[in-house]
């Protein structure tokens, strides 16, 4: 009942409250939705992790936001944060994570025809399809196991997960719970199942190439960093967090002659210490950082929350209404952030 209320009843009830009232209640003008990609194809490297928007759904998302908000660029947002002007009344910044090929093939053309820009946060190690990032290995494994239910191979995978101390209600959930420190397990499981990750990344080419990124930049899109190889930052030491952030932004700045001083946390910004933000902003390593968890104000002026447009087939208006409702409920409790793939 609780899940049904959250997914259906809550958004339905919240959608009756006009946006003007929500914005006055929350005292915030900028909203930052995020996606990973849009596609009408079933992508084995993603479908095991979350539901993404189909092309029509994504175009409808964009149309909804453009009807109710003014689109702003990352350059605009940084300018506002630096005190150059003020945020327009009710504005939206479109953002995307990971750097999948569909950004170039599908997302950017839809946005370009509508006259709006976006920021694409890239995992730098996968540019040019040099390797398959470990979240995509998770998805491929989950999809491969779907046809092996009850088999000896499935039992071997279950045994390996149990011995490694990976918890979850079922095998798919356990695989999703393999994070950065134990990502080596994904190669071990791949060997058991017979998943050839190298062949997959070479044949499917799931990520953006250098030339595609340069083309996006020429068309006015903005590129930010999303770490070197997508760790869950709460698993890392402060020194590792700083290294991942500095090196990924430096790579993009150097490789593309692009002043990359924006960063989006992989998975979640929960548990990040004030020391991280202090170093990033006081030393001008970053001009803005982005988390996940809704639309409520963050503790740090230059750290901005975002909300996911994926994992659901709800239309954009109901997703946004749900986020406003959550923000209203959480605000007295001091709840700030959440998590996402």
N, C-alpha and C positions, 0 to 999 in steps of 0.2 A: 504493500500500500504506500509506503514511504517513497519508494522509487517511482511509482506511478504518479504520485502527487508532484514530485520534483520535475518529472519529465513532461507532464501534461497539465495537471490542474494549476500548479503554481504559475507557469508561463501564461496560461489562459487568463487567470485572474489579474496578473501583473500587466497584461497587455491592454487592459481597460484604462490604465492610468496614463494620461498624456505625457509625451516626452518632456514638455516644458516643465511639468511638475517634478518629474524625476530629476531633471537637471538642477532645478532649484533646491530640491532636497539634498542632493549629493554635492552641490556646489562645485561642479566640475564641468568643463566645456569639451575637453578632448577625450575621445574614446579611441581605443586601439584594438580592433579585431585582428586575429591572426589565423592563417590557414597554413597548410603545407603544400598543397597542390590542388588541382581540379582535373578530373579525367573521367571519361565514360568507359575506360578500360579497367578490367580487374588486374591490379598490379600485385603480383605475389610478394614483392618486397615491402608492401605497405598494408595490404588487406588483413594480415594477421594481427596488426597493431591497432588500427582505428578505422572508422568510417570516414572517408573524405567526400568532398562535394562533387557531384556530377557537374558537367559543364553548364547545363541549364540552371542548376541550383546556384552555382557560383555567380553566374551573370545576374540572377535575381537578387542575390545577396548585395552585389555592388549597386544595382539599381535602387534597392531599398535605402542603403546608406546615402546615396547621392540625392535621393528625394528629401531626406531629413537632415543631412549634414553637409558642411562644406569640406571638400577633400583638401588636405594639406600635405605637403611633402616633408621628408625628414629635414631638409634644409630649413623649411619654415619652422618646424618644431624646435630645432636647435636655436634658431634665431629668437623665438619666443622665450626659451629657457635662458638665453643670454640677455634678456631684457629689451630686445629689439621688437617693439610693438607688443600687442597682447593677443592671446589666443582668440580667434573668431568665436562668436557665439555658436556653439554646437558644431564642432569640427571632428573629422575622422582621419586617422592615419592608417593606411592599409599595410599590413606586414605579413611576411611568409618566412617559414623556417626550413632549414636543411639544404636547400638548393637542388631540388629535383628538376629533371629535364623538362617536365611539364610547365615549369615556370616560363621557359622560353617558348615552348610550342603552343601553349594554351592560355595560361594566365595573362602574360604580358600582352598578347594580341587583344584579348578581351578588354583589358584596362586601357590600352592605347586607343582603341576605337571609341572609348567613352571619355577620352581626354583627361584621364587621371593617372597619377603615378603611384608607386609603392616602394617599399623597402624589402629587399630580399636578404635575409641573414643566412650566411653560408658556413657549412662545415668545411674547413679549408683542406683537410686531408683527402676529401673525395672529389675535389675539382678535377676535371678531365678523367673521371672514373678510374683513378689510380688504385682504389680499393673499395671494398664494400663495407660500409660502416656497420657496426655491430647491431643497431636496431633493425636494420634491413635483414641481417642474418636471422634475427629472432622471427621476423615475419615469414621468411622462407621456410624455416624449420616448422613453424606452426601449420603452415599450409601443407607441407609435405606429410606431416603426421596425420592430417585429417583422413588420408586414405589408408592409414596403417593401424587403425583402431583394433585392439585385441591381438596384434601381432607380436612376435618375439622382439622385433625392432622397437616397438613402442615400450615393451617391458624393459628393454635395455636402457632406453632413454629415461624412463621413470626411475630406474635404479641409480643411474648416474646423477640425476637431479637430487635424489634423496641423499646420496652419499656426500654431495657437495653442500648440503644444508639449505637448498633452495626451497622455499615454502610457497604454497598456493593451493587452492581448492581442486585444481586439475592440472594436467600437464601443460596446456596452453598458458594458463595463468602463471605457472612456475617459470616457463620460458620468458614470459614478459617481465618477470621479476629478476632476471639476470641483468645486473647493471655493470657498470664499468669495471669494477675490481675483479669480477669473475667472468668477464667477457670471453676469456680463453675457453670456457665451457662450450661456447657456441661452435668453435672449431671441432671440439671433441664430439659434440652431438652431430655436427655435419658429417663427420667421418662415419658415425654409426648409421646414419640414415642414407648417406650417399649424396649429400648436397655439395655440388661443386660451385663454391662461391666465386672463384676466380673466373670460371667460364660464364657464370651468370652476369657478373658486372661487365665483362668484355662483350658479351653478346647483346645484352639488354641496354647497356649504357644509361643507367637510371639517373645520373647526375648531370649537372651543367658542365659544359666545357669552357675553356678560357675564351674561345672566340664567341661563344654565346653570351658570356658575361660581358665582354667588351661591347657587344651589340646592344645589350640591355642598357649599359651605361650611356651609350650614344643616344639612345632614345629617351633619356631623362630619368631612368629608374636609379634608385640608390642601392648600394651594396653595404651591408653590415656584416659583422662577424658573429658566428654561432659556435665558437670554440674550434680547437684543432680536430678533435675526434669524438665530440658529443658525450663527454662524461657527465654524470650526475654530480653537480658541484658540491653537494653536501657530503659526498664520499671523499672529497679531496682536502688536502691541507690548504691553508691560506696561501702558501708559496706555490702550490700546484695550480690553484685557482688563478693567481696572478699570472703565472707562466702561460697557461692556456689562453687567457684573455689577451695578454700583450702580444704573444706570438701569432695568434690568429688575426688580430687587427693589423699587425705589422705586415703579415703576408699579403693581405688584401691591398693595403696601401702601396706596397712595393710592386706587386705583380700587376696592378691595374692603374697605377698612378692616380689613386683615388684616396682622398683623406678619410680613412675609415676610423672613426672614433665613436662608433655605436656598436653595441653588443647586446645580444639576446641570450639569456640563460637557456641551456638545454634542460629539458624536463621541468625544472622548477627553480624558483629563486628562494625557496624556503630554506631557512637555516644559514643564510649568508651573513657574515658578521659585519658590523659597522666598519671594521678595519679595512675590509675589501673596498667598500664604497669610498671611504676616505682616501685611500691611495689612488683609486681610479680617477676620482674627480679633482682632488687637490693637486695632483701631478699632471692633470690634463691628458691622461691616457685615454679617458673616455669623455665624451660630451653628453652622452645619454646612454642609459642601460634600460633593458626591458625584461620584465618577468612575465608571470602568468598568475591569474587569480581574480580577474574581474575588472571593475572600473573604479574601485575605491582608491582614494589617494594613498600613495606609499609614504614611507617615513622620510625618503630622501627626494629632494626636489627634482633631481635629474634621473631618478629611477622610476619608470613608468610601468604600471600594470597593463596587461592585455587580457583578452578573453578569447577562448577558442570558438571557432565556427564549425568545428568538426565533431565527430562521434554522435551525431544526431541528424535526423531528417527534418527537424523543425525549421520553419522559415526564419529569416534574419530577425524580423520584428519580435518574434517570440523568444529567440535566443537572447536578444538584447534586454527584453522585459525581464527575463529570468535573472540576468546579471544585475539589473537594477534592484530587483527584489532581494537577491543575495546580499548586495552591498548594504541595503537598508537594514537587514537582519544582523549582518556581521559587524556593522560599524560600532555599536555599543560594546561589542565583545572584543574589539581590537583585532579581529581576524583580518589578515592582509593578503596572504598569498595562497596559491594552490599549486597543482602540478599537472603536467601534460607531457606527452611524448614529444 
